[in-house]
């Protein structure tokens, strides 16, 4: 594709796409002038003068350069402190090809960020373009930063007519990334995290994906080369925040999260202790899609694809003692005592005027039990 043709295509997505190399110098200048961004940089790099950090940033000529120079090292250092290690199983895919990774959603920031690190380590040669909701972009500098970090924006705060146009543009952009840019994509299987870890793919996500591209619905989905991706945490640092949210939704009519709640969740998820973290790539679903009846009604088709992705995510969970104890499965006395001690410590962090401790404990147990139950169900079906 010629450069002018590429730029003409790209211009359709200017409001949502990551930055192109020639745009980065102006973005770096904008960030350097932002006092909030300066404060964050000084917090993250207390030993380095701000101008030295900016000089290193200006040396990044592409978004991938930025990810390798800043995100990769930061995440390796973070996980050395906040986990017992993280790994990925890519045996079912060819990392030299490009895929749309559809995963369960455990952490607002780290789900895609850790995948990018693991893909680099696996020799993929690139990372992923990341779907991120505009509800998380609370300040202009955050929007700039995520677009440097290869994120594209999912517009959510729109009217029905505008939402339809935005969904079509989003889908067309995803097809553009896979087909023209030849890059990977990461997108969560649903809008927002499954607070109880009962991970289910929203058919509406798949319907959006099939709005772009050409041919039948199956051909459009095949063009994106979807890979179901399982993410398994031994400990979820946000479990106590999710439990608190369950009680507030139960007790306070019309309660909704604030932007500050999202910020608190992001910070806790990034900095909190995770234990072991495992990523597992299921086979790309292209061949499975070919096995579907050609005359399958659209509604049934999207439900079937969602169910298949769920099955693949569930069967590739890595289970930990936390999951077995929570589900009442076989576990040693030591494992049971350790998990109960952990639960007590997390429950003590919950800030509520009248915490309903039995309810909060049950909610947290459910979060850890559901992956065990869902994986066991796939074993029974087999």
Backbone torsions as a table, in degrees:
resi	resn	phi	psi	omega
1	UNK	NA	132.0	-180.0
2	UNK	-70.7	156.3	-174.8
3	UNK	-59.8	-43.2	-178.6
4	UNK	-64.7	-39.1	178.7
5	UNK	-66.0	-42.2	178.2
6	UNK	-60.7	-45.8	-177.7
7	UNK	-66.2	-36.1	178.1
8	UNK	-64.7	-42.3	176.9
9	UNK	-64.8	-45.0	-177.0
10	UNK	-62.4	-34.4	-174.9
11	UNK	-62.0	-21.8	177.9
12	UNK	-65.8	-20.8	-172.8
13	UNK	-114.1	17.8	-173.5
14	UNK	-56.0	-32.7	-174.5
15	UNK	-80.4	-12.1	-175.0
16	UNK	-124.7	-16.1	-169.6
17	UNK	-84.9	164.5	169.6
18	UNK	-65.1	166.5	-178.7
19	UNK	-77.1	147.4	172.4
20	UNK	-85.0	157.9	-176.4
21	UNK	-51.9	-41.8	-176.3
22	UNK	-70.4	-15.4	179.9
23	UNK	-87.3	-17.5	-171.3
24	UNK	-63.4	-42.6	-179.4
25	UNK	-53.8	-43.7	179.8
26	UNK	-66.1	-35.6	178.8
27	UNK	-67.7	-42.6	177.5
28	UNK	-60.1	-41.5	178.6
29	UNK	-61.5	-41.0	-179.9
30	UNK	-63.6	-44.6	-179.6
31	UNK	-64.3	-39.9	-177.8
32	UNK	-61.3	-25.0	-178.7
33	UNK	-89.2	-6.3	-174.0
34	UNK	-91.6	121.5	-175.2
35	UNK	-67.0	-35.5	178.3
36	UNK	-66.0	-43.0	178.2
37	UNK	-62.9	-42.9	178.3
38	UNK	-58.1	-42.8	-179.4
39	UNK	-64.2	-40.4	179.1
40	UNK	-64.2	-44.9	-179.6
41	UNK	-61.5	-42.0	-178.9
42	UNK	-68.6	-29.0	176.2
43	UNK	-71.8	-42.0	-177.4
44	UNK	-75.9	-31.7	-177.4
45	UNK	-126.1	67.6	-174.5
46	UNK	-64.2	-23.7	-177.8
47	UNK	-87.4	-9.1	-175.6
48	UNK	-111.3	133.9	173.0
49	UNK	-60.7	145.5	-177.7
50	UNK	-55.6	-42.5	-177.9
51	UNK	-64.7	-31.2	177.7
52	UNK	-67.9	-38.7	176.9
53	UNK	-64.2	-44.6	-179.2
54	UNK	-65.3	-35.0	178.3
55	UNK	-63.7	-42.3	177.7
56	UNK	-64.8	-38.6	179.6
57	UNK	-64.8	-42.3	-179.1
58	UNK	-66.4	-17.1	176.1
59	UNK	-79.1	-6.4	178.7
60	UNK	-88.7	109.8	-174.5
61	UNK	-87.1	-14.5	177.6
62	UNK	-136.0	166.5	176.6
63	UNK	-63.9	-36.1	177.7
64	UNK	-64.7	-39.2	174.8
65	UNK	-57.2	-43.9	-179.7
66	UNK	-62.3	-45.4	-179.7
67	UNK	-60.2	-42.9	-178.4
68	UNK	-69.9	-38.1	-175.7
69	UNK	-76.7	-36.0	-173.3
70	UNK	-112.9	-57.3	-172.0
71	UNK	-67.6	-43.9	-175.0
72	UNK	-58.4	-53.1	-177.7
73	UNK	-66.0	-42.2	179.9
74	UNK	-59.2	-45.3	-176.5
75	UNK	-70.0	-37.1	176.2
76	UNK	-61.4	-45.0	-179.9
77	UNK	-67.3	-41.1	179.1
78	UNK	-60.6	-49.6	-175.6
79	UNK	-70.6	-22.9	173.8
80	UNK	-64.5	-30.2	-179.9
81	UNK	-93.8	-36.7	-167.9
82	UNK	-104.0	10.9	179.4
83	UNK	-153.9	173.3	172.1
84	UNK	-98.2	14.5	179.4
85	UNK	120.5	155.8	178.0
86	UNK	-139.8	142.2	-176.2
87	UNK	-147.6	172.5	-178.7
88	UNK	-140.0	145.1	172.2
89	UNK	-107.6	112.4	-178.6
90	UNK	-114.1	18.4	-174.6
91	UNK	-61.8	-24.9	-175.6
92	UNK	-87.5	-3.4	-179.6
93	UNK	-128.8	166.0	174.7
94	UNK	-102.8	105.8	-172.0
95	UNK	-66.1	-10.9	176.8
96	UNK	-81.0	-13.2	176.5
97	UNK	-89.9	172.4	-177.3
98	UNK	-114.7	136.6	-172.4
99	UNK	-135.3	162.0	166.7
100	UNK	-102.9	106.8	179.4
101	UNK	-82.7	118.5	177.3
102	UNK	-108.8	113.8	-172.5
103	UNK	-123.6	159.7	164.9
104	UNK	-64.0	158.0	-168.9
105	UNK	-117.3	104.7	-179.5
106	UNK	-100.5	-42.0	-174.5
107	UNK	-132.4	136.1	-174.6
108	UNK	-57.0	-43.9	-174.0
109	UNK	-101.0	-43.2	-165.9
110	UNK	-79.2	-23.2	-177.6
111	UNK	-52.0	-51.4	-179.1
112	UNK	-79.8	-36.3	-176.4
113	UNK	-63.7	-44.5	179.3
114	UNK	-69.1	-35.5	175.4
115	UNK	-58.7	-42.0	179.7
116	UNK	-61.0	-43.7	177.7
117	UNK	-61.0	-46.0	-176.5
118	UNK	-67.1	-34.6	177.2
119	UNK	-67.4	-39.9	176.0
120	UNK	-59.8	-47.5	-179.0
121	UNK	-64.2	-29.1	-179.1
122	UNK	-82.2	-2.3	177.0
123	UNK	84.2	24.9	-177.7
124	UNK	-69.7	-22.1	179.0
125	UNK	84.3	-13.5	176.4
126	UNK	-153.7	179.1	-179.1
127	UNK	-112.0	-134.1	177.4
128	UNK	-133.2	153.3	164.1
129	UNK	-87.6	135.5	-165.3
130	UNK	-110.6	125.9	175.0
131	UNK	-79.6	123.9	-178.3
132	UNK	-134.8	133.1	-179.1
133	UNK	-71.0	141.2	-178.5
134	UNK	-68.3	-13.7	177.0
135	UNK	-66.3	-18.7	-179.6
136	UNK	-91.5	-4.8	-174.5
137	UNK	-98.5	76.5	-169.8
138	UNK	-76.1	-14.7	-177.6
139	UNK	-145.2	153.3	-179.2
140	UNK	-55.9	-38.2	-178.0
141	UNK	-67.0	-31.8	177.7
142	UNK	-66.9	-42.5	178.4
143	UNK	-61.1	-42.9	176.8
144	UNK	-61.0	-46.0	-174.5
145	UNK	-65.3	-43.0	-178.9
146	UNK	-68.2	-30.9	179.1
147	UNK	-75.6	-25.0	169.6
148	UNK	-69.9	-31.0	-178.2
149	UNK	-87.8	29.0	174.0
150	UNK	63.3	33.2	176.7
151	UNK	-97.4	145.0	169.0
152	UNK	-117.6	150.3	-163.7
153	UNK	-98.8	128.6	173.6
154	UNK	-94.5	113.0	-176.8
155	UNK	-83.2	121.8	-174.2
156	UNK	-115.8	-27.7	-174.2
157	UNK	-91.9	63.9	-176.9
158	UNK	-130.5	162.4	172.7
159	UNK	-73.2	172.1	-173.8
160	UNK	-60.8	-46.9	-177.8
161	UNK	-65.2	-44.9	179.3
162	UNK	-64.8	-35.9	-179.1
163	UNK	-63.8	-38.6	179.1
164	UNK	-63.1	-45.9	179.0
165	UNK	-65.0	-39.4	-179.4
166	UNK	-66.7	-38.9	179.5
167	UNK	-65.0	-40.3	178.8
168	UNK	-65.9	-42.8	178.3
169	UNK	-62.7	-42.0	179.2
170	UNK	-60.9	-45.9	179.4
171	UNK	-62.7	-45.7	179.4
172	UNK	-62.4	-34.4	177.7
173	UNK	-67.1	-41.0	179.0
174	UNK	-60.8	-41.8	176.9
175	UNK	-65.0	-35.4	177.4
176	UNK	-64.8	-41.9	-179.4
177	UNK	-62.5	-48.7	-177.7
178	UNK	-71.3	-44.9	-171.3
179	UNK	-84.0	-33.9	-174.5
180	UNK	-108.7	-51.9	-179.3
181	UNK	-73.5	-21.1	180.0
182	UNK	58.5	51.0	177.4
183	UNK	-124.4	168.9	176.0
184	UNK	-87.9	164.3	175.9
185	UNK	-130.8	143.7	165.8
186	UNK	-118.6	133.6	174.5
187	UNK	-144.8	142.1	177.8
188	UNK	-72.9	151.5	-177.8
189	UNK	-71.0	-10.2	-179.7
190	UNK	-154.8	163.0	175.8
191	UNK	-76.0	121.1	-177.9
192	UNK	79.9	164.7	-179.7
193	UNK	-81.1	148.8	171.8
194	UNK	-77.4	103.7	-172.3
195	UNK	-62.0	-27.2	180.0
196	UNK	-100.0	10.0	178.8
197	UNK	61.8	19.0	172.0
198	UNK	-90.1	85.2	-167.5
199	UNK	-76.1	121.2	179.9
200	UNK	-136.6	136.3	178.6
201	UNK	-79.8	130.0	176.1
202	UNK	-78.8	120.5	176.4
203	UNK	-55.2	-27.4	179.6
204	UNK	-62.6	-30.3	176.0
205	UNK	-64.7	-42.1	-179.8
206	UNK	-69.7	-37.6	177.0
207	UNK	-61.4	-40.8	176.8
208	UNK	-61.2	-45.0	-178.7
209	UNK	-59.7	-33.1	-176.6
210	UNK	-85.6	1.0	177.0
211	UNK	-74.6	-28.5	178.8
212	UNK	-96.7	177.4	179.1
213	UNK	81.3	-168.4	-175.8
214	UNK	-134.7	157.5	176.4
215	UNK	92.7	-160.6	-179.6
216	UNK	-71.1	170.9	177.5
217	UNK	-58.6	-44.5	179.7
218	UNK	-61.4	-43.4	179.8
219	UNK	-63.5	-37.9	179.1
220	UNK	-67.0	-41.2	178.3
221	UNK	-69.1	-39.1	178.5
222	UNK	-62.5	-34.3	-178.8
223	UNK	-62.1	-21.7	-179.7
224	UNK	-90.9	-9.7	176.7
225	UNK	50.0	65.4	-174.5
226	UNK	-74.0	130.7	174.1
227	UNK	-118.7	115.5	173.3
228	UNK	-67.2	132.7	-175.2
229	UNK	-124.8	123.2	177.8
230	UNK	-94.9	132.4	174.9
231	UNK	-118.0	122.4	-176.7
232	UNK	-122.5	119.7	176.0
233	UNK	-104.5	137.3	172.0
234	UNK	-69.5	-44.5	176.2
235	UNK	-128.9	135.8	176.3
236	UNK	-99.0	110.0	-177.3
237	UNK	-59.5	-23.0	-177.6
238	UNK	-94.3	9.2	-175.2
239	UNK	-58.3	-40.0	-178.5
240	UNK	-71.2	-31.7	176.3
241	UNK	-69.4	-38.5	178.1
242	UNK	-66.1	-41.7	178.7
243	UNK	-62.1	-42.8	177.3
244	UNK	-58.1	-42.2	-179.8
245	UNK	-62.5	-39.9	177.5
246	UNK	-59.2	-43.2	-179.0
247	UNK	-69.0	-40.1	179.3
248	UNK	-63.2	-40.5	178.1
249	UNK	-65.6	-33.6	179.4
250	UNK	-72.4	-39.5	-169.2
251	UNK	-97.6	-25.3	-173.5
252	UNK	-115.0	109.6	-177.7
253	UNK	-61.6	129.1	177.8
254	UNK	75.3	12.4	-178.7
255	UNK	-62.6	135.5	176.5
256	UNK	-135.1	149.5	177.6
257	UNK	-65.3	146.6	174.4
258	UNK	-96.7	169.5	174.6
259	UNK	-60.0	-35.7	179.1
260	UNK	-64.0	-36.5	176.4
261	UNK	-59.9	-42.5	177.8
262	UNK	-63.4	-42.1	178.7
263	UNK	-62.0	-44.6	179.0
264	UNK	-61.3	-41.7	179.1
265	UNK	-64.6	-42.2	179.6
266	UNK	-62.5	-46.8	-178.5
267	UNK	-64.0	-45.5	-179.1
268	UNK	-64.6	-42.1	-179.8
269	UNK	-63.3	-38.9	-179.1
270	UNK	-72.7	-49.6	-170.2
271	UNK	-86.6	-22.8	-173.6
272	UNK	-71.5	162.6	-176.5
273	UNK	-78.0	134.6	-173.4
274	UNK	-117.5	-10.5	-173.0
275	UNK	65.0	-138.5	177.0
276	UNK	-82.7	143.2	176.3
277	UNK	-130.0	128.7	-177.8
278	UNK	-129.9	134.7	174.1
279	UNK	-111.5	140.5	-179.7
280	UNK	-139.5	121.1	178.9
281	UNK	-89.9	121.3	171.7
282	UNK	-78.2	167.6	175.7
283	UNK	-61.0	147.3	173.2
284	UNK	-55.6	140.9	-172.7
285	UNK	-85.6	5.7	-176.2
286	UNK	-54.7	-49.2	-178.2
287	UNK	-65.2	-38.6	179.1
288	UNK	-63.4	-40.5	178.3
289	UNK	-59.6	-36.0	178.9
290	UNK	-64.8	-21.9	-177.0
291	UNK	-82.2	-8.7	-177.4
292	UNK	-76.2	146.1	177.1
293	UNK	-59.1	136.6	-176.1
294	UNK	-67.7	-23.7	-178.3
295	UNK	-98.9	19.0	-177.9
296	UNK	-66.4	128.3	177.5
297	UNK	-59.2	146.5	-174.5
298	UNK	-55.1	-46.3	-178.3
299	UNK	-58.7	-44.2	178.7
300	UNK	-65.4	-38.3	-177.9
301	UNK	-62.3	-48.7	-178.9
302	UNK	-62.9	-38.5	177.5
303	UNK	-64.7	-40.1	-179.7
304	UNK	-66.3	-41.4	179.0
305	UNK	-65.1	-43.3	178.0
306	UNK	-59.9	-43.9	-179.7
307	UNK	-65.0	-37.4	178.6
308	UNK	-66.3	-44.2	178.1
309	UNK	-61.1	-43.4	178.2
310	UNK	-58.9	-46.9	-179.4
311	UNK	-58.3	-43.5	-179.1
312	UNK	-67.8	-39.7	177.8
313	UNK	-65.8	-45.7	-177.5
314	UNK	-63.6	-42.9	-174.0
315	UNK	-73.3	-15.6	-180.0
316	UNK	-104.6	10.2	171.6
317	UNK	-57.5	146.2	163.8
318	UNK	-99.1	123.6	-178.0
319	UNK	-94.3	146.2	-179.1
320	UNK	-122.5	168.3	175.8
321	UNK	-53.8	-33.4	178.3
322	UNK	-57.6	-39.4	179.9
323	UNK	-71.4	-42.0	-178.4
324	UNK	-66.4	-45.3	-179.4
325	UNK	-62.5	-45.5	-178.0
326	UNK	-62.6	-33.1	-178.5
327	UNK	-85.8	-1.4	-178.7
328	UNK	73.9	22.4	179.7
329	UNK	-87.7	-178.9	-176.5
330	UNK	-63.7	127.7	179.2
331	UNK	-155.4	152.7	179.4
332	UNK	-74.9	161.7	177.5
333	UNK	-60.2	-36.2	179.5
334	UNK	-65.7	-43.1	178.6
335	UNK	-63.5	-41.5	179.5
336	UNK	-64.1	-45.1	-179.0
337	UNK	-64.9	-40.8	-178.5
338	UNK	-63.6	-42.9	-178.3
339	UNK	-70.7	-39.0	177.8
340	UNK	-62.7	-39.1	177.4
341	UNK	-63.8	-41.3	177.9
342	UNK	-62.5	-46.7	-179.8
343	UNK	-58.9	-44.5	-179.7
344	UNK	-59.2	-42.4	-179.3
345	UNK	-65.5	-41.0	180.0
346	UNK	-69.0	-41.6	178.9
347	UNK	-60.2	-34.0	-178.7
348	UNK	-68.6	-15.2	-179.7
349	UNK	-85.3	-12.6	-173.1
350	UNK	-74.3	122.7	-178.3
351	UNK	-100.5	101.7	176.9
352	UNK	-142.6	150.8	178.8
353	UNK	-63.7	-40.6	-179.2
354	UNK	-136.4	76.7	-177.9
355	UNK	-64.1	129.0	176.3
356	UNK	-90.9	87.7	-169.8
357	UNK	-60.5	-43.1	177.2
358	UNK	-60.0	-41.4	178.8
359	UNK	-65.4	-45.6	-179.0
360	UNK	-63.3	-40.9	178.3
361	UNK	-64.0	-43.6	179.4
362	UNK	-61.3	-40.2	179.3
363	UNK	-63.4	-42.1	-179.4
364	UNK	-69.7	-38.6	176.6
365	UNK	-61.6	-41.1	179.4
366	UNK	-60.6	-40.9	179.6
367	UNK	-57.3	-40.7	-177.3
368	UNK	-85.2	-25.0	-178.3
369	UNK	-79.0	-32.7	-173.0
370	UNK	-60.2	-42.5	176.3
371	UNK	-58.7	-39.7	177.9
372	UNK	-61.6	-48.0	-178.2
373	UNK	-63.4	-43.1	-178.2
374	UNK	-68.2	-38.9	178.2
375	UNK	-67.0	-43.3	178.6
376	UNK	-59.5	-36.8	179.8
377	UNK	-63.7	-39.7	178.4
378	UNK	-66.0	-34.3	177.8
379	UNK	-65.9	-40.7	179.8
380	UNK	-66.1	-39.4	-179.8
381	UNK	-65.5	-32.2	-179.4
382	UNK	-66.4	NA	NA
